Amino acid sequence: MSSGKPDKPDDHGGGPSTVTVDVATPSNESRPFTVNAHERVDKLARDAVKEFVAAGLMADLDCGLALVVAGVATPLDDTARLDELNIHTGARLVLVVKKPKTDG
């Protein structure tokens, strides 16, 4: 618990808050990520790709993120912050390949 002040998901006063979201690869491997609510979408996408690549779960691809609600994925603006998009703990996000890498 913090300084006696109740946690409010939309409270932008005080220090940065964190959210824990479930991020999935394009092949649906997923894991939780705890990040600063003020983090930009593109930073979370890059960090998730790095972690999934290091774990051998996906290739190193240029990806964005989409929010999945009721089975429908809605692309997120790379430059937006998670809190601006009302992304809260428990949200499901999926990495979406921006442009496939081609050989030759």
N, C-alpha and C positions, 0 to 999 in steps of 0.2 A: 504494500500500500504506500501511497505517497503522502504528501503533507496534509492529510486530513481533508483534502478537497476531493470530492467524488470524481472518478474518471468519466469524462464525456467524450464520445468519439468525435464530435464536431468542435470541441473546445480548442481554439487556436492560440489561446493565451498560455503563458508559461513556456516551459521547455518543450523540445520536440518529443512527440509520442511515437510509439512503435506499433506496427501491425504485423500480424503473422498471416501470410497468405499461402495458398497452395499453388505452386507453379508446375505446370506440366510441359513436357517436351512435345514436339509434333507427333511422336509415336506413343504419347500418353503415359510416359513414365513421369511420376510426380514426387515432389517432396516439399515440405514447408520451408518458407523463407521468412525470417523476422527482420523487418527493415524499418527505417525511419519513415513515418507517414508523409514527410515533406520530400521524400526521394522522388526523382523524376522516373517516369516509366522506362525511358531508354536505359537508364543506369541499372534498374532492376533486371531488365532483359539481358543486358551484357553480363551482369554478375551471374544470372541463372545459367546462361549459355556456358560461361567459364566453368561453373561447378558441374554441370551435366557432362561437358566434354572431359573434364578431369576424372569423372567417375566412369567414363566410357559409355555413356548412355546416349550420346548424340555426336554428330560431326560439328565442327566449328563453323557455324553459319551466322549470317546477319539476320537477326530476328527482332520482331516487335512483340508486343503482348496484346492479347484479347481477353476481355472479361467474359466468363462463361456464366450465364444465368438461365436456368431451366433448359439446359442443353443448347442454348444459342450463344455463339461467340461473337462479341462485338469488339472490333479493333479499338485500341486506345491510342490517343495522340502521344507520340514519343516525348514531346516537350512538356506535357502536363505532369503535375505532381500527383501522387496517389491520393492525397487528401483533397485536392481540387476535384478529383473524379469520384469522391465519396467511396474510395476503396477501403474497406474495413477488415478487421481480423475475420478470417474464415472465408474470404473471397477466393474463388477459383479462377486462376489466370492460366492461359496457355500461350506458349511461344509459337509465333507464326513466322515462317520463313519469308523474308522480304524479297530476296532474289536468290535463286539457286546458283550455286557455284558450278561453273562448267569447265570441262577440260578440253582445251583446244578449240 
